[in-house]
Amino acid sequence: MVERATKELFNEIKHASEADQFMTNMATSFIRTNPAEYLAELIQIKHVTKSQVIRRANLTPSIGYQYFDGKRRPNRARIIALGFGFQLTLTELNTMLKRTGYAVLYAKDE
């Protein structure tokens, strides 16, 4: 997959005549990441263990490991908790939220 620039995607949106056709044409350009895949990626990048992240995120170990194994999908609040567990910056946490299909943090939105 060739990654397309955000500016190019916005241009496609502006000139699209039908939403369904746009979504079909652009499906390969969207970033979708299974949370378990992204968590595994972060483990490698941050050089931490699953148990460290789970403990720092204040999650029950059995549930935390299910998130890492892909047996359960964490909700947005749990993704944020995992972000604390990974000790992510705000930018990294917002990237994690976007990549796993959740809205980014915004100060005026609880």
Legacy VTK file of the C-alpha trace (Angstrom):
# vtk DataFile Version 3.0
C-alpha trace
ASCII
DATASET POLYDATA
POINTS 110 float
0.000 0.000 0.000
1.328 3.419 -0.958
0.620 5.929 1.783
-1.111 8.992 0.419
-0.571 12.453 1.832
-3.312 13.875 4.036
-3.551 16.917 1.773
-4.209 14.631 -1.195
-6.944 12.786 0.725
-8.606 16.077 1.700
-8.576 17.085 -1.964
-10.284 13.791 -2.861
-12.959 14.448 -0.217
-13.615 17.968 -1.547
-14.129 16.675 -5.079
-16.085 13.520 -4.299
-19.638 13.411 -5.613
-20.812 10.373 -3.607
-19.729 9.267 -0.145
-20.078 5.531 -0.850
-17.964 5.722 -3.988
-15.338 7.816 -2.206
-15.118 5.297 0.650
-14.765 2.412 -1.801
-12.083 4.177 -3.837
-10.109 5.292 -0.800
-10.425 2.167 1.382
-6.766 1.223 0.926
-5.611 4.701 2.009
-7.157 4.578 5.480
-5.072 3.478 8.439
-6.775 0.762 10.423
-4.892 -1.072 13.097
-6.084 -3.886 15.260
-5.434 -2.737 18.846
-3.486 -5.929 19.630
-1.197 -5.303 16.639
-0.607 -1.720 17.716
0.099 -2.767 21.313
2.661 -5.281 20.042
4.259 -2.533 17.952
4.476 -0.247 20.992
6.048 -3.018 23.096
8.898 -3.123 20.575
9.220 0.651 20.255
9.076 1.427 23.991
11.171 -1.574 25.135
8.768 -2.533 27.912
7.054 -5.754 28.901
3.342 -6.456 28.814
3.322 -6.896 32.585
4.951 -3.475 33.094
2.363 -1.786 30.892
-0.548 -3.619 32.504
0.666 -2.750 36.001
1.237 0.943 35.130
-2.181 1.081 33.431
-3.775 -0.272 36.608
-5.501 -3.072 34.697
-6.411 -6.523 35.896
-3.694 -8.823 34.492
-6.142 -11.288 32.953
-7.954 -8.540 31.035
-4.730 -6.719 30.144
-3.230 -9.837 28.582
-6.457 -10.427 26.637
-6.022 -6.964 25.090
-2.454 -7.804 24.074
-3.490 -11.217 22.723
-6.387 -9.758 20.725
-8.996 -11.802 22.599
-10.708 -8.606 23.758
-10.869 -5.155 22.228
-10.146 -2.369 24.716
-12.625 0.492 24.781
-11.431 4.097 24.531
-10.963 4.483 28.298
-8.814 1.337 28.399
-6.758 2.534 25.418
-6.087 5.728 27.364
-5.139 3.666 30.436
-2.771 1.618 28.263
-1.300 4.888 27.000
-0.458 5.748 30.607
0.956 2.252 30.989
3.260 2.847 28.039
4.063 6.327 29.396
3.150 7.890 26.061
3.327 11.578 25.317
0.070 13.332 24.438
0.980 13.181 20.757
1.764 9.457 20.985
-1.474 8.799 22.870
-3.525 10.667 20.270
-1.801 8.646 17.547
-2.663 5.458 19.429
-6.294 6.548 19.729
-6.514 7.398 16.020
-4.805 4.195 14.905
-7.161 2.057 16.992
-10.298 3.841 15.789
-11.058 6.184 18.676
-11.407 9.956 18.947
-8.341 11.882 20.099
-8.186 13.643 23.433
-9.676 17.117 23.485
-9.658 19.263 26.625
-13.322 20.251 26.361
-14.610 16.723 25.653
-14.707 14.285 28.563
LINES 1 111
110 0 1 2 3 4 5 6 7 8 9 10 11 12 13 14 15 16 17 18 19 20 21 22 23 24 25 26 27 28 29 30 31 32 33 34 35 36 37 38 39 40 41 42 43 44 45 46 47 48 49 50 51 52 53 54 55 56 57 58 59 60 61 62 63 64 65 66 67 68 69 70 71 72 73 74 75 76 77 78 79 80 81 82 83 84 85 86 87 88 89 90 91 92 93 94 95 96 97 98 99 100 101 102 103 104 105 106 107 108 109
